[in-house]
Each structure stands twice: as C-alpha cells, then as structure tokens.
Amino acid sequence: MASLGSLRVPVVTPPAIAEGQWLWSPHDAFVADAPVEHFRRWLNARRGMDLPDYDALWAWSVADLEGFWAAIWDYFEVRSETPYRCVLDRRVMPGALWFEGARVNYAEHLLRHATLAPDAPALMFASERGVLGRLSWRELDRQVRQLATQLRALGIGPGDHVAAFMPNIPQTAIAMMATVAVGAIWSTASPEFGASAVIDRLRQVRPKLLFAVDGYRFAGQDYSRVEEVRRICAQLDSIEQLVWLPYLDADAIPPPVHAQVRLWTTLLRSPDGPVEDFRFERVAHDHPLWVLFSSGTTGPPKAIVHSHVGVLVEHLKLTAFHVGLRQGSRVLYHSTTGWMMWNVLIASLLQGATAVLYDGSPIEPDPLVLWRIADQAGVDVLGVSPAYVQIQQRGGVRPCKQFALERLNTVLLAGAPSMPETFAWFYQAVKADLWVTSQSGGTEVASALAAATPTHPVYAGEIQTRALGVDAEVWDDQGRAQIDRVGELVIRSPMPSMPLRFADDADGRRYRDAYFTGYPQHPGVWRHGDYMKLNARGGCYIYGRSDAMLNRYGVCIGTSEIYRSVERVPEVLDSLVVCCEMAGGRVFIPMFVKLRAGCSLDVTLRERIAAQLRSDCSPRHVPDQIYAVDEIPYTLTGKKMEVPVRRLLMGATPAQAMSRDSTMNPAAIDWFVRFRERHLAMLSG
C-alpha cells in the first residue's frame, strides 16, 4: 500500500502508452473560439495577411519578428505614455532593445480589467487554514492602489528593490502589484526557503523594503519563520523597512530588527487622498520589472532581471494564445511564490481571468485537495507538475469519480518532462474531452519556449508546438538543425522577455557564460540547456537538462526515458540516475531507487529493473549499479536534483554541490553524502 496524505491506496502501475500516440483532437467550436484563432483571423482581416493555420502563423512570427510583436502590441491595445520608436533595434543576443521610447507599467495592465466586471472575482484563494475565499476586481484594485500609495509615502519609487518572504496568498499578489505600480523592482522567496537560501538571493538585489510573514502551514504542520526573518534582516543591511504580516498567528510579534517595522493592516488603511487619483508609474522600455531567481541548487542562484515591456508583451501572448485565457476564465496553478509559475499565474489577470491561489500541500489531508478546489472554484485551467500526476497515478486516484469538474477544459503540465502515461492519465481518470498541454520554458524568459495550441491534436508526451515568436531549433554538437533526432534546444533570434541582465553581474559575463557559450562557431545563439526532439509536424519532446544527460559509448540518453521505464516496476516509487565521468575516461552510471514500503532491493528486483530498461529502452539504458535510497532529493520547485548529486559524487563538497536551503527534503542529501564517503575509492577510480 502507498500512503497519499491520510489515505492509503493500492499502488497502481500505469499502463504503457506509446510516445506520440494520439489522445485527443479539438472539436471545431473549440478551435474557432480559441483566442489564437481570433488573432489569426484579425491578422488576415486587418493586416492583409494570408495565414491559413497555426503553423503558418508561427512561421511568420519568427520570420518577421518586428511585424509579429507590433501586432501583439496593437491587438492587445498596450497602454504607453509615449509611442515606441521601433519594435526591435537589432536582432542580436544578448543586448536587443525592444519597444524603445515606450513607457508602460505591467501592474497597470494587470488591473485594467477592474472596470469591466468590478464585482467578479479577480482572485480566489484557499489554504490548509481556511475555506475558499474571493477578492473582487474592485477590491483588488483598491488595495493595490492603497498599498502603492503607502509605499510611495515610505520613499519607495522607481528603481528601488522590494522583496517578499511570503506564501501564495492574496497579500503577496497585492504586494507585488503595488511594488510594480510605483516602478519599484520586485523579488520574492517562498517561506519554505531557509534563511541562507533567501540571503543568497536577496543580497544580489539589496532590497530596501521586505514584506514577511510569521510562518506558514504545510501538510498539517505549522512552521514559524520569525527567526528566519530576523536572520534575513540581520544579514541584509539594505533593508530599511519591514512590513510584517501575522499570517500563521494573528498575535505574532515581529522579531527585533534594525529596520523600521510596519504592520500590513496599518498600511492597508485608507491613505490621504482618494486612491482613484493614483498614478501608475509608467517606465522606460528597459526599466526592470522584477528579479527572478534560478533554483540555486549548485551555487549562487542566478538573479534574472526582466523588463516591464518585455514581460508584458510576452505574457499577453502566452496567457491568451498558449493557455487560451479570456475574460472570466479561472486558473489554478499549484506553485509556490519562489517559482516563475507563480508570476505566470498572476499574469492571468492580463486577460481578465481569475487567478486561483492555493497555499498548502497538494496531497494533504488527502490526494484530492487540488481537485476539490478546482471543482469548488469552477476552474477552467489547472496547472500541475508531472511529479504530482505520477503520485496520483500510482495511488489509483480518479478525480472523475468524485467531482464534476464541469468547467475544466485545459490542463497545463510544467516543471519537468512529462511522460506519455502522464498525458494519458488525464483522459482515463479526469475527463475524456480535455486539452492536456505540456509547456516548457524557464525562469530565464518567464514564459514558454515549447508551448501548446488549441488548434492541434494532443499526442502522448508531446508538447504541441514552438511558441509564437520563439525561433527555436534542435541542434547537434556541430550546430546543425535536427528533425526527429534528439539534440540541444537553441533559440536563434531574440525574445522580448529575455533577461536585461543578471543582477550583481556588472560586466555581463555570468549571463553570457550561462547561455551564449555553447556554440562558439555560432556566437549569439542561445543554448537553453534542454535536451529536446523536434518532429516533422513541429511537436516537441523534452528529455531533461542537457547537463544531466547520460553519455554511454558516445550515445546520449535522456534521464526522463529511464524514469519512465523504471517507475513502471510496481515496487519502485521514485528514482534518480546520474552519469559520473571518472578518472581515465571511465564512466560510472548509478541509479538510486526509492522502493515501496516492505520491498527490498534484492538480486531478483535488480534483474527485473534491468530487464524493464532493456525492454522499454535499450541495453545502454541499464545502469552500472542500482542502490536503494530512502528519499530522492528534489528542489523546492519539484525538480529532481540530478546535477547536484552528480557533482557531489564526482568530488564536490556538499556545500559546493548544492544548497540545503533550496532543497525540498534536505535529509535526502545526507544519504548521498554518506554514500560518497562509503564508495570514495570506487568513485575516484
């Protein structure tokens, strides 16, 4: 039996589904009413284009970048204080300038639907601490303007950095919008992060003001963060103001800090002067919007600076055309505030959609938590990670048996490669008529590179298309484009939401080294770091991070292929595999498996795992050794820590290999530290 929250259910092995197997096709009305189809017809009618379908639209969007992004600007009626002088100054990376001369504000666009349906919900929210609540557009707009006015009174303005140590609750969204509304630069760290991980991030931006909570609840357990807030403030002397929100305990007292302490409730009182007169700070094309952070599992996290105008046009495109949002849609993505999917969730407001926030465990007190919220909130679009779906699969969960989910029409899978069985499970266990999408991009662009379109069928494991305006290809080691072969995902032309720069990277070296050194023979091409296959119909398959690939006898193997196979063995609940290059050119590929309770990794089970891999994949996929482990380490955003484990086994110290405070289950790291010590002679060759 497997334990899912408080429910104990039999472990179910998902049936094998062929990669690329057809699963679903959209009906004519679904296609005709899709926002991307409205846009295509608008282009044909208003711009004299002749674009018969999505594929033609994508081809035009990358061939004529300037024309495409100008059309996005006009179609969504972007508000700018001044007209832009040109859409794109030069097709170069890095350093392209977008919409020079424009002056916009991202928060203004998030809230511009407030007058269209003021009493409709802009935010809905739930947590382990309460029932489903809602905040109207009118009230959200009022609170943002009030808080922004108070921030101005505290001396916060354009260019100042503001940070938050807050969970996925309405107050965090309000704080973000108020910060952006006055032209300040937003950063956030989820309260699940330890103090050291937060300090590693925020010392790169030196925030002037910090929003913080006293604690949070997860899986039924309360976690105080008072001491963490004290440590963060003690280490960051840039913090002049601490805004304190007693979230876990209404009577919680803020810790003693050098900063001036303000109470959230005090700041939300009506300021002097009517908030209707509030003025959004419209800023230049290259003004920073926020700083997003990479996972930081293998060193200091990258502090990625995006612009207002770049993220605005990118999110308008993404939310409408690749997620299918429109006014009145309701969207629930399970995310912490430390992951870029939280920013994409709040971006739903750009289309007049309702963002549904959930703070808590997705499987406690039972595995139906998210489905219950989705049903109660009338969610149209549900976003979850493949890891979450695998837990549901193996637990035999079938939401269709408990919930109607009448409005649910779209699923978005993000955070890790999705297996064919993950796609198929939704049609078997949730709903037969469902647009199941997987999208892949990254914090670097705050968006998707490989994306979805409601005009195409769904095939198992396949991301439907390349996103509009994204000039993506798959290259081999020599920089040759590949079709139906696995290689490196590259971007050949600039995107508006590519980073302005990294914070604390004055000469730009860290930024260039991160994305522009993979193909010296092709300078100025973005190497994203994902291992991908592009097929003849334009579908995309992501096989994992290229720096985590297994290279055996010159053949590169995606880790996702191995996980998909081995986790079909009933006794195996989870797994991790790495490739260690040893002295003398030797390669050692160990696999680590977490087994179902009561099972042991004996010779018979090892042989069955090897046989499964040989049958599903090839003899090259069989690891050199298989070890049983208590837990597989994950980042706080739910990604397996392949690269940190590989670095640890190849000789890096634990501190060099990974940040414990960025790890979902830090105790899992200790096992690998002990493993390296026990097997040091073997690993060193």
GICORTA-V600513 format. One line per field, one symbol per residue. psi: psi as a letter, one per 20 degrees, with the letter a starting at -180 (. if undefined). Layout:
# GICORTA-V600513
psi = ???
This chain:
# GICORTA-V600513
psi = qqoncippqqpppqqppppjpphqqqrghgghiphhhggghgghghjkrmohaghhggghhhhmgghghhhggggjlppphqqqhqgpgqmqpriqpplphqorpghhhhjiihihmhiqpgpqqrriirrprqprgghggghghgghghghhjjpapiqpprqmqamrhhggggghgghhjjrpqqqpqihqrhghgghghiiimqhqppqriarppkjppoqjghggggghhinihohpoopooghohjppqrprhqppqpghghiqprpqpihjqppoprrhkppgroqprhkikapqpooprqghghghghggghghihkqrpiqppopoqrijqihghhghihhhjjrppoppoapijpirjjghhgghghilphppprqhhghhgggiikpnhhhhqglhioippopqhrqpqhhgghhhhhifphnpnoqpqpdrhhjkaqgpaqpiiqrpqpipphrqqpjomqrpqahjkpqqpkqpappqpiqqqhjqqhrqqkmhjjghgghhijjhnhimqjpoohjqoqpprhjjqqppjrphjjqpookipppphhggggghjiphiohrrpqroporqjjqppnqqpppqqpiqqmagghghggghgghgherhhiprhqpqpqgqppqrijkppmggggghghjiqqhhhhrohijphmhhhhhghghgghhkggghi.
